[in-house]
Amino acid sequence: LRTPISNLMTQTQVALSSARNKDEYKEILYSSLEEYERMAQMVGDMLYLAQTDNGLLKPGLEKVSLANVIQDLFDYFEAWAEERAISLTLTGSATVSGDRLMLRRALSNLISNAIRHTPPGQTVQVSLAGHGDSATVSVENPGPEIPAEHLPRLFDRFYRADPSRQRKGDGAGLGLAIVKSIVDAHGGAIAVTSANQVTRFQLTLPTLAE
């Protein structure tokens, strides 16, 4: 929280340092609003993780078509992906037993993360497969590899493989921690690999109980 608070203090001090016209004050307020939104997201994410830590968020159990959830997310991210000249593709299908909103949040974090790190003109690939009592979701994107020493810590809260990215819209380093908390709550597992210019996150989730 120190960074957005420091930015707000600096912006306010600059605004008070001399008289300004209406448009200049409006620009400062818009800039402040971005910082407030960033803090609100961060606090919301921290609260969500605290609730999962204390067992306050129990996933509901319903039949969830992962293909439908992912296609909805593709529609949601379509404009952003097109702006970055990135394609989104889905192969396979799978149905799991879980909480639709929680799973949507986890998959949204993974897909947005993949879009953010995919070079223009390339493709984010999501693959689904069923394996008896479990299903797998693979979210992969081309781009620079994540060094091997960082992979075990990617799901740690506030951890950044590249601290210099902090002010480039990558959030607070809580997105992957939230993904892991949701997967854990569903009795699943998550793993990540990064090699040959491809980074892949793979989720394993239980299928619908008989």
Residue pairs with C-beta under 8 A, 6 or more apart in sequence:
1 39
1 42
1 43
3 166
3 167
4 35
4 36
4 38
4 39
4 42
5 39
7 35
8 32
8 35
8 36
11 28
11 31
11 32
11 35
12 32
14 28
15 25
15 28
20 28
38 172
41 171
41 172
42 171
42 172
42 174
45 171
45 172
45 174
45 175
45 178
46 174
48 57
48 178
48 181
49 157
49 174
49 177
49 178
49 181
51 57
52 181
52 182
52 184
52 185
53 181
57 102
57 185
58 185
59 98
59 99
59 102
59 182
59 185
59 186
60 98
60 99
60 100
61 97
61 98
61 99
61 209
62 97
62 98
62 99
62 100
63 95
63 97
63 208
64 95
64 96
64 97
64 98
64 99
64 100
64 103
65 93
65 94
65 95
66 93
66 94
66 95
66 96
66 103
66 107
66 128
66 135
66 137
67 90
67 92
67 93
67 94
67 128
69 100
69 103
69 104
69 107
70 90
70 107
70 111
70 126
70 128
71 90
72 104
73 104
73 107
73 108
73 111
74 88
74 90
74 111
76 108
77 88
77 111
77 112
77 115
78 88
80 115
81 87
81 88
81 115
81 124
84 115
84 118
84 120
85 120
85 121
86 115
86 118
86 120
86 121
86 122
86 123
86 124
87 122
87 123
87 124
88 111
88 115
88 123
88 124
88 126
89 123
89 124
89 125
89 126
90 126
90 127
90 128
91 125
91 126
91 127
91 128
92 127
92 128
92 129
93 128
93 130
94 128
94 129
94 130
94 135
94 136
94 137
94 207
95 130
95 135
95 207
95 208
96 103
96 135
96 186
96 205
96 206
96 207
96 208
97 206
97 207
97 208
97 209
98 186
98 205
98 206
99 185
99 186
102 182
102 185
102 186
103 182
103 186
103 205
105 178
105 182
106 178
106 179
106 182
106 183
106 203
107 137
107 139
109 175
109 176
109 178
109 179
110 139
110 179
110 201
110 203
111 124
111 126
111 139
112 175
113 175
113 176
114 124
114 139
114 140
114 141
114 199
114 201
115 124
115 141
116 169
116 170
117 141
117 143
117 144
117 199
118 124
118 141
118 142
118 143
119 142
119 143
122 141
122 142
122 143
123 141
123 142
124 139
124 140
124 141
125 138
125 139
125 140
125 141
126 137
126 138
126 139
126 140
127 136
127 137
127 138
127 140
128 135
128 136
128 137
128 138
129 135
129 136
129 138
130 207
132 207
133 206
133 207
134 188
134 204
134 205
134 206
134 207
135 204
135 205
135 206
135 207
136 202
136 203
136 204
136 205
137 202
137 203
137 205
138 200
138 201
138 202
138 203
139 200
139 201
139 202
139 203
140 198
140 199
140 200
140 201
141 198
141 199
142 197
142 198
143 197
143 198
143 199
144 197
145 194
145 195
145 196
145 197
145 198
145 199
146 154
146 161
146 192
146 194
146 199
147 161
148 194
150 161
151 192
151 193
151 194
153 159
154 161
154 176
154 192
155 176
155 177
155 179
155 180
155 190
156 177
157 173
157 174
157 177
158 172
158 173
158 174
159 173
160 166
160 170
160 173
179 190
179 201
180 190
183 189
183 190
183 203
183 205
186 205
186 206
187 206
188 203
188 204
188 205
188 206
189 203
189 204
190 201
190 202
190 203
190 204
191 201
191 202
192 199
192 200
192 201
192 202
193 199
193 200
193 202
194 200
